Structure formats: structure tokens, C-alpha cells
Amino acid sequence: MNRENINDINIQIRNDRFELAEDKSAYGTSLFKNREINNPKIFIGDFLSKLWSLYGKPESIFYEGFSYTIRDKETGVIFTAYCSGSGPAYGGFQKDFENLNLIITDFEELLLTTPNADCEIEFETDFGVMKCGSEDGKPYNVIKN
């Protein structure tokens, strides 16, 4: 078995911990923390394409962003991975904030080992239409006027 197949198996095993949840299960969540930006020029496309690789196209695309609602199967905690006017972030319920730091850290480790899916979405912003995604594994975000 080659190294790439081993990585695919490891991603699948680790991804078994987190699953998509219904968006309505996240009603009442608030910002927990902004996502650390590793590459400021492509941070939205990178975040989107890694989430897309795990969960497909986001069901929620809105003004200035998109959102995924995720459940940690180990704890039952619901959190959101989203992009808004302030950039990529994570949200959750106040009652779960004590546990969210470790959960989000584990989720971020999963994202770091997840390849960028070829994908694209567009959404309106104050500066024009944002087009973001990834092509041939290379993330991008571009404002169209």
C-alpha cells in the first residue's frame, strides 16, 4: 500500500468522528473563534475546498459566505464551520464553549490533512461577487465587480 492510500484511509478514519448535521440544529449558535489564517491570499477557497472534500457543497450559501453544521460524534456537540464578512470561523452554543476548543483543534487537524476538492461557489459581498474554491488542488478567492 502506498503512502497516498494510507493518508486516504487515515482521513476516512479520523473523519468518522465528525458528521454533517441539519442546519436547524445550529440555531442559536454564536461565534466561538475565528479560524487561524495560514495563507491570507486564498484562505476562503482553502477552507471551503477542504470542507467540500469532506462534506460536499455547503447547503447554506448566503451574503458574504457559507456554512456547514457539524456534529462531533464523540461528544454530541454541534458546531458550525463557516465564512462570513470577517472570514472563516467556528461557532457553537455557549453551553459548549468549554469543550469546543479541543473539538475545534481536533477538527482543524483533520482539515490540515484533507486535500482540496475541486469546487466553486459565488456569493455577494460589500465589494462585489466573491468567487472561491479550488481547481486542480489549488485554492483561490477572487472578487468580481
Sequence and secondary structure as in RCSB ss.txt:
>XXXX:A:sequence
MNRENINDINIQIRNDRFELAEDKSAYGTSLFKNREINNPKIFIGDFLSKLWSLYGKPESIFYEGFSYTIRDKET
GVIFTAYCSGSGPAYGGFQKDFENLNLIITDFEELLLTTPNADCEIEFETDFGVMKCGSEDGKPYNVIKN
>XXXX:A:secstr
  HHHHHHHHHHHHHTTEEE  GGGGTT EEEEE   S TTTHHHHHHHHHHHHH S SEEETTEEEEEEEETTT
  EEEEEEETTEEEEEE GGGHHHHHHHHHHHHHHHHTS    EEEEEEETTEEEEEEEETTEEEEEEE 
